[in-house]
Amino acid sequence: MKHPGPLFTLLAGVALAGGIGIVNLATGTGAAPVAGAASAAGSTTAVPPPRTTTSEAPKPEAPARADYAGRVTGGGASVAVSVRDGHAIAYLCDGKKVEAWLQGVTTGGKLDLKGAKNAALSGSFDATAATGTVTASGKTWQFTAPTAKKPAGLYRAAPKVKGQQAKAGWIVLPDGSQVGILAAGDDATAAPPLDPAAGTASVDGAPVTAEPISGLAGNGDF
């Protein structure tokens, strides 16, 4: 009996392998994948989520010493604040009758100042401005007062009017305008013009020296 030749054996092997492949496809059971093929077809590159960054502008820090002066919202009065090493003095003035001196401590750029007759000022300050509300004579105003560089700022004097001790306060605004009140007892009138460069005013015909209330200059004890 003749044995099949090598060629016949090789063809039989190929046919058998093809048949097994067809059966596997029909039954859903595939042969082991070729190395590298599955990974190339099914692999995905992990893409990290986009980074979100919040770019908040840093807030200006509260200075240890600064002066502020400006008009209240809507006009009608002006306010000045002088800060010095944890202590603050403020002055509200409408140039006619309403005025209030206030003082208090400052912490973390916060203002909480008190004055006579229930006057109060609350708010905050930084390197650019002081903002908040101020109450005096039963009225409340909002304000934003920018930093004041000399000669702008707060001034006061203690002159005598007709032999009676009086008080005078001035606010010189950054634009050079000024407002002030001269009070003697229960009487209050507009303060005479102040010469900020010389720091003097004429009260009741006599020259009076006005003291600058300035945290930058180190003055301002109330």
Residue frames relative to the residue before (quaternion, step in Angstrom):
aa qw qx qy qz dx dy dz
M 1.0000 0.0000 0.0000 0.0000 0.00 0.00 0.00
K 0.3757 -0.7456 0.5077 0.2127 3.56 -0.85 0.98
H 0.3714 -0.7075 0.5595 0.2204 3.54 -1.04 0.90
P 0.5453 -0.6143 0.4346 0.3694 3.64 -1.03 0.66
G 0.5017 -0.6789 0.4544 0.2845 3.49 -1.02 0.78
P 0.7094 -0.4570 0.3221 0.4290 3.60 -1.28 0.20
L 0.6437 0.5313 -0.3398 0.4334 3.60 0.91 -0.76
F 0.6534 0.5087 -0.3131 0.4651 3.55 0.96 -0.85
T 0.6392 0.5317 -0.3207 0.4537 3.56 1.00 -0.83
L 0.6547 0.5134 -0.3098 0.4602 3.58 0.97 -0.85
L 0.6650 0.4984 -0.3037 0.4659 3.60 0.94 -0.88
A 0.6319 0.5282 -0.3334 0.4588 3.56 1.01 -0.73
G 0.6494 0.5193 -0.3200 0.4541 3.58 1.01 -0.78
V 0.6472 0.5128 -0.3201 0.4645 3.59 0.98 -0.83
A 0.6486 0.5178 -0.3163 0.4595 3.58 0.95 -0.88
L 0.6506 0.5191 -0.3166 0.4549 3.57 0.96 -0.83
A 0.6617 0.5021 -0.3106 0.4620 3.58 0.95 -0.87
G 0.6428 0.5187 -0.3250 0.4605 3.57 1.02 -0.78
G 0.6485 0.5252 -0.3217 0.4473 3.55 0.99 -0.78
I 0.6358 0.5201 -0.3243 0.4692 3.55 0.98 -0.80
G 0.6430 0.5276 -0.3253 0.4499 3.61 0.99 -0.83
I 0.6550 0.5080 -0.3208 0.4583 3.57 0.97 -0.85
V 0.6402 0.5195 -0.3258 0.4628 3.58 0.97 -0.85
N 0.6499 0.5219 -0.3220 0.4489 3.58 0.93 -0.87
L 0.6531 0.5024 -0.3194 0.4679 3.61 0.94 -0.82
A 0.6706 0.5076 -0.3059 0.4462 3.56 0.96 -0.82
T 0.7395 0.4001 -0.2285 0.4907 3.57 0.98 -0.81
G 0.5119 -0.6737 0.4066 0.3446 3.58 1.26 -0.10
T 0.6041 0.5204 -0.3762 0.4719 3.59 1.19 0.16
G 0.1349 -0.8243 0.5473 0.0519 3.52 -0.36 1.24
A 0.5779 -0.5581 0.4556 0.3834 3.48 -1.26 0.30
A 0.6787 -0.4701 0.3582 0.4360 3.54 -1.28 0.30
P 0.4873 -0.6894 0.4454 0.2980 3.58 -0.84 0.93
V 0.5654 -0.5797 0.4636 0.3598 3.48 -1.22 0.54
A 0.5624 -0.6256 0.4157 0.3457 3.56 -0.90 0.91
G 0.8053 0.2634 -0.2198 0.4835 3.55 -0.90 1.01
A 0.6022 0.5862 -0.3773 0.3891 3.59 1.10 -0.52
A 0.6943 0.4743 -0.2919 0.4559 3.59 0.81 -1.00
S 0.6656 0.5058 -0.3217 0.4445 3.53 0.92 -0.86
A 0.6481 0.5129 -0.3265 0.4586 3.57 1.03 -0.69
A 0.7099 0.4627 -0.2697 0.4573 3.56 1.01 -0.81
G 0.8143 0.3123 -0.1503 0.4656 3.59 0.87 -0.89
S 0.5314 0.6426 -0.4233 0.3542 3.58 1.20 -0.16
T 0.1031 -0.7702 0.6266 0.0591 3.57 -1.13 0.72
T 0.4119 -0.7009 0.5269 0.2480 3.53 -1.03 0.77
A 0.3899 -0.7306 0.5094 0.2340 3.60 -0.65 1.10
V 0.1562 -0.7860 0.5951 0.0602 3.57 -0.74 1.12
P 0.3684 -0.7415 0.5043 0.2452 3.63 -0.49 1.06
P 0.5606 -0.6007 0.4390 0.3635 3.61 -1.07 0.67
P 0.5859 -0.5909 0.4087 0.3748 3.58 -1.07 0.63
R 0.4333 -0.6964 0.5128 0.2536 3.53 -0.98 0.86
T 0.1914 -0.7718 0.5985 0.0977 3.50 -0.90 0.97
T 0.0641 -0.7977 0.5996 -0.0011 3.52 -0.80 1.01
T 0.2646 -0.7410 0.5967 0.1578 3.53 -1.04 0.80
S 0.1357 -0.8095 0.5699 0.0375 3.53 -0.59 1.17
E 0.0474 0.8038 -0.5864 0.0883 3.55 0.33 1.27
A 0.4521 -0.6820 0.5025 0.2792 3.51 -0.91 0.93
P 0.4878 -0.6698 0.4639 0.3134 3.60 -0.86 0.86
K 0.4314 -0.7006 0.5062 0.2586 3.53 -0.96 0.88
P 0.5197 -0.6352 0.4594 0.3396 3.59 -0.98 0.78
E 0.4382 -0.7038 0.4912 0.2671 3.56 -0.89 0.87
A 0.5263 -0.6203 0.4806 0.3277 3.54 -1.20 0.58
P 0.3472 -0.7516 0.5166 0.2183 3.62 -0.67 1.01
A 0.5530 -0.6047 0.4539 0.3500 3.56 -1.20 0.48
R 0.7950 0.1041 -0.0395 0.5964 3.58 1.14 -0.65
A 0.2675 0.7517 -0.5679 0.2022 3.56 -0.82 1.00
D 0.2442 -0.7370 0.6105 0.1567 3.53 -1.33 0.40
Y 0.0798 -0.7839 0.6154 0.0206 3.54 -1.11 0.74
A 0.0680 0.7868 -0.6114 0.0514 3.58 -1.11 0.67
G 0.2629 0.7630 -0.5583 0.1922 3.56 -0.93 0.89
R 0.5597 -0.5882 0.4646 0.3535 3.54 -1.33 0.05
V 0.5211 -0.6060 0.4879 0.3510 3.56 -1.15 0.56
T 0.6435 -0.5207 0.3871 0.4061 3.55 -1.24 0.41
G 0.7931 0.2491 -0.2100 0.5147 3.55 -0.76 1.05
G 0.4636 -0.6902 0.4406 0.3384 3.59 1.27 -0.12
G 0.5292 0.6498 -0.4531 0.3040 3.52 -1.29 -0.21
A 0.7866 -0.0226 0.0087 0.6170 3.59 1.21 -0.35
S 0.2589 -0.7397 0.5992 0.1635 3.52 -1.33 0.31
V 0.1538 -0.7773 0.6050 0.0785 3.53 -1.24 0.50
A 0.0736 -0.7733 0.6287 0.0364 3.54 -1.11 0.76
V 0.1014 -0.7821 0.6141 0.0282 3.55 -1.06 0.80
S 0.0740 -0.7785 0.6225 0.0305 3.55 -0.97 0.91
V 0.1309 -0.8023 0.5820 0.0242 3.56 -0.70 1.15
R 0.0934 0.7933 -0.5970 0.0743 3.54 -0.94 0.88
D 0.8538 -0.2198 0.1236 0.4554 3.52 -0.59 1.26
G 0.8053 -0.3091 0.1491 0.4834 3.58 0.65 1.11
H 0.7049 0.3657 -0.2552 0.5516 3.58 1.28 0.09
A 0.0819 -0.8126 0.5768 0.0166 3.57 -1.00 0.80
I 0.1328 -0.7426 0.6525 0.0712 3.52 -1.23 0.71
A 0.0380 -0.7955 0.6047 0.0061 3.56 -0.98 0.82
Y 0.1244 -0.7725 0.6201 0.0568 3.52 -1.27 0.52
L 0.1173 -0.7628 0.6342 0.0471 3.54 -0.91 1.01
C 0.0757 0.8091 -0.5729 0.1065 3.57 -0.84 0.94
D 0.1892 -0.7795 0.5839 0.1247 3.56 -1.01 0.83
G 0.5228 -0.6717 0.3901 0.3513 3.60 1.29 0.10
K 0.7003 0.4199 -0.2676 0.5115 3.58 1.26 0.13
K 0.8161 -0.1462 0.1466 0.5396 3.55 0.30 -1.29
V 0.7148 0.4651 -0.2559 0.4553 3.55 0.98 -0.85
E 0.2090 0.7399 -0.6212 0.1513 3.52 -0.88 1.05
A 0.0123 0.7862 -0.6177 0.0078 3.54 -1.22 0.43
W 0.2023 -0.7305 0.6413 0.1192 3.50 -1.06 0.93
L 0.0403 -0.8064 0.5896 -0.0224 3.56 -0.89 0.93
Q 0.0030 -0.7956 0.6057 0.0068 3.54 -1.20 0.47
G 0.2065 0.7715 -0.5887 0.1245 3.56 -1.30 0.28
V 0.5794 -0.5691 0.4481 0.3737 3.54 -1.34 0.02
T 0.2555 -0.7438 0.5968 0.1588 3.55 -1.29 0.42
T 0.0103 -0.7833 0.6213 -0.0180 3.54 -1.06 0.83
G 0.8593 0.0065 -0.0225 0.5110 3.56 -0.76 1.03
G 0.6963 -0.4882 0.2781 0.4466 3.57 1.02 0.76
K 0.5443 0.6088 -0.4008 0.4152 3.60 1.24 0.31
L 0.2258 -0.7608 0.5971 0.1172 3.54 -1.15 0.76
D 0.1232 0.7535 -0.6375 0.1029 3.55 -0.91 0.97
L 0.1104 0.8417 -0.5070 0.1493 3.54 0.30 1.34
K 0.1844 -0.7813 0.5907 0.0815 3.56 -1.14 0.70
G 0.0701 -0.7893 0.6091 0.0338 3.52 -1.24 0.58
A 0.7088 -0.4373 0.3275 0.4463 3.54 -1.30 -0.03
K 0.8341 0.2038 -0.1624 0.4862 3.56 -1.30 0.49
N 0.6826 -0.5419 0.2658 0.4120 3.55 0.93 1.06
A 0.3248 0.7241 -0.5385 0.2831 3.59 1.08 0.55
A 0.0379 0.8013 -0.5931 0.0686 3.57 -1.00 0.82
L 0.0648 -0.7635 0.6414 0.0372 3.53 -1.22 0.62
S 0.0366 0.7861 -0.6154 0.0449 3.55 -0.86 0.97
G 0.3314 0.7321 -0.5443 0.2406 3.54 -1.05 0.73
S 0.4203 -0.6726 0.5405 0.2807 3.53 -1.18 -0.63
F 0.1400 -0.7788 0.6051 0.0880 3.54 -1.30 0.29
D 0.0484 -0.7682 0.6372 0.0400 3.50 -1.28 0.53
A 0.7726 -0.3637 0.2388 0.4624 3.57 -1.19 -0.37
T 0.7270 0.4402 -0.2436 0.4673 3.61 1.20 -0.24
A 0.8181 -0.0847 0.1129 0.5575 3.61 0.94 -0.79
A 0.3025 -0.6747 0.6306 0.2359 3.50 -1.43 0.22
T 0.0293 -0.8069 0.5896 -0.0228 3.57 -0.86 0.96
G 0.3555 0.7371 -0.5317 0.2185 3.55 -1.17 0.54
T 0.4991 -0.6012 0.5093 0.3605 3.53 -1.21 -0.65
V 0.1042 -0.7746 0.6214 0.0547 3.55 -1.17 0.63
T 0.1496 -0.7948 0.5869 0.0375 3.55 -0.96 0.97
A 0.1964 0.7522 -0.6102 0.1525 3.57 -0.94 0.93
S 0.8463 0.1034 -0.1058 0.5117 3.56 -1.13 0.76
G 0.7072 -0.4928 0.2577 0.4366 3.55 1.01 0.84
K 0.6625 0.4620 -0.3125 0.5001 3.60 1.24 0.15
T 0.1898 -0.7701 0.5998 0.1060 3.55 -1.20 0.59
W 0.0926 -0.7905 0.6053 0.0142 3.54 -0.92 0.98
Q 0.3137 -0.6825 0.6177 0.2329 3.52 -1.29 0.45
F 0.0179 -0.8182 0.5745 -0.0135 3.56 -1.06 0.64
T 0.0594 -0.7141 0.6920 0.0871 3.46 -1.43 0.40
A 0.0466 -0.8216 0.5669 -0.0373 3.54 -0.37 1.28
P 0.3218 -0.7577 0.5303 0.2027 3.62 -0.58 1.07
T 0.6619 -0.4779 0.3788 0.4358 3.54 -1.28 0.22
A 0.2319 -0.7787 0.5751 0.0950 3.53 -1.06 0.82
K 0.1532 -0.7712 0.6145 0.0642 3.53 -0.84 1.04
K 0.5858 -0.6018 0.4072 0.3590 3.55 -0.95 0.85
P 0.5119 -0.1362 -0.8475 -0.0345 1.48 -2.06 1.47
A 0.4403 0.6733 -0.4892 0.3368 3.64 1.16 0.08
G 0.4844 0.6606 -0.4855 0.3055 3.54 -1.16 0.59
L 0.6429 -0.5326 0.4202 0.3557 3.51 -1.32 -0.42
Y 0.0313 -0.7886 0.6137 -0.0216 3.54 -0.99 0.95
R 0.0030 0.7869 -0.6167 -0.0210 3.55 -1.23 0.44
A 0.0761 -0.7720 0.6302 0.0318 3.53 -1.29 0.44
A 0.2494 -0.7517 0.5931 0.1448 3.54 -1.28 0.39
P 0.0600 0.8330 -0.5454 0.0712 3.59 0.42 1.19
K 0.4061 -0.6510 0.5603 0.3120 3.53 -1.35 -0.10
V 0.1299 -0.7741 0.6178 0.0481 3.52 -0.99 0.91
K 0.8266 -0.1132 0.0146 0.5510 3.55 -0.47 1.27
G 0.7289 -0.4480 0.2158 0.4705 3.51 1.00 0.93
Q 0.6416 0.5079 -0.3225 0.4758 3.58 1.25 -0.05
Q 0.5041 -0.6512 0.4736 0.3122 3.56 -0.98 0.88
A 0.0525 -0.8043 0.5917 -0.0169 3.57 -0.89 0.96
K 0.2810 -0.7207 0.6016 0.1992 3.54 -1.36 0.10
A 0.0591 -0.7807 0.6213 0.0325 3.53 -1.06 0.77
G 0.0314 -0.7940 0.6071 -0.0029 3.54 -1.00 0.87
W 0.0766 -0.7924 0.6050 0.0170 3.54 -1.03 0.83
I 0.1336 -0.7209 0.6699 0.1168 3.50 -1.29 0.59
V 0.1271 -0.7612 0.6331 0.0597 3.55 -0.75 1.08
L 0.2937 -0.7915 0.5182 0.1367 3.55 -0.57 1.21
P 0.6713 -0.5222 0.3379 0.4031 3.59 -1.17 0.45
D 0.6725 0.4845 -0.3138 0.4633 3.63 1.12 -0.50
G 0.6214 -0.5769 0.3239 0.4196 3.59 1.31 0.10
S 0.5617 0.5822 -0.4062 0.4250 3.60 1.18 -0.28
Q 0.1472 -0.8012 0.5767 0.0623 3.56 -1.19 0.45
V 0.0964 -0.7587 0.6425 0.0477 3.50 -1.30 0.50
G 0.1149 0.8110 -0.5649 0.1003 3.56 -1.00 0.75
I 0.2285 -0.7477 0.6082 0.1373 3.53 -1.34 0.31
L 0.1905 -0.7292 0.6487 0.1058 3.52 -1.16 0.83
A 0.0363 -0.8192 0.5711 -0.0384 3.56 -0.55 1.21
A 0.0122 0.7654 -0.6421 0.0411 3.52 -0.92 1.01
G 0.8022 -0.0459 -0.0203 0.5949 3.54 -0.28 1.24
D 0.7801 -0.2649 0.2274 0.5191 3.55 -0.77 -1.08
D 0.5854 0.5749 -0.3697 0.4360 3.57 1.27 -0.01
A 0.0106 -0.7882 0.6148 -0.0263 3.55 -0.98 0.91
T 0.0232 0.7783 -0.6255 0.0492 3.54 -0.94 0.96
A 0.6581 -0.4713 0.3831 0.4449 3.55 -1.27 0.14
A 0.4582 -0.6836 0.4956 0.2777 3.55 -0.93 0.88
P 0.5425 -0.6016 0.4611 0.3621 3.60 -1.11 0.57
P 0.6601 -0.5168 0.3520 0.4162 3.58 -1.18 0.44
L 0.2679 -0.7500 0.5887 0.1385 3.52 -1.07 0.83
D 0.2814 -0.7096 0.6183 0.1870 3.52 -1.10 0.79
P 0.2725 -0.8103 0.4880 0.1760 3.63 -0.05 1.20
A 0.6249 0.5528 -0.3524 0.4240 3.61 1.01 -0.72
A 0.7462 0.3581 -0.1996 0.5245 3.57 0.97 -0.89
G 0.3388 -0.7578 0.4909 0.2643 3.57 1.21 -0.49
T 0.6070 0.5499 -0.3539 0.4516 3.57 1.08 0.65
A 0.0542 -0.7527 0.6544 0.0478 3.52 -1.36 0.40
S 0.3894 -0.6904 0.5523 0.2583 3.55 -1.23 0.38
V 0.0039 -0.8020 0.5941 -0.0621 3.55 -0.57 1.23
D 0.8392 -0.0515 -0.0198 0.5410 3.54 -0.69 1.16
G 0.7166 -0.4728 0.2321 0.4572 3.52 1.06 0.88
A 0.6882 0.4354 -0.2823 0.5071 3.59 1.23 0.03
P 0.4867 -0.6598 0.4772 0.3165 3.59 -1.01 0.74
V 0.1006 -0.7854 0.6105 0.0180 3.53 -1.01 0.88
T 0.3244 -0.7346 0.5647 0.1906 3.55 -1.02 0.86
A 0.2368 -0.7755 0.5741 0.1138 3.54 -0.84 1.03
E 0.3365 -0.7460 0.5465 0.1777 3.55 -0.96 0.92
P 0.3400 -0.7276 0.5477 0.2345 3.61 -0.78 0.91
I 0.2404 -0.7452 0.6040 0.1485 3.56 -0.88 0.93
S 0.2025 0.8129 -0.4994 0.2206 3.53 0.00 1.31
G 0.3804 -0.7107 0.5478 0.2238 3.53 -0.79 1.02
L 0.6335 0.5392 -0.3395 0.4389 3.56 1.05 -0.70
A 0.7106 0.4294 -0.2556 0.4953 3.57 1.10 -0.67
G 0.5208 -0.6613 0.4049 0.3571 3.56 1.26 -0.14
N 0.5779 0.5587 -0.4014 0.4389 3.61 1.21 0.16
G 0.4709 0.7221 -0.4486 0.2358 3.54 -1.27 -0.11
D 0.3475 0.7135 -0.5355 0.2888 3.63 1.13 0.38
F 0.3106 -0.7886 0.5062 0.1593 3.55 -0.62 1.13
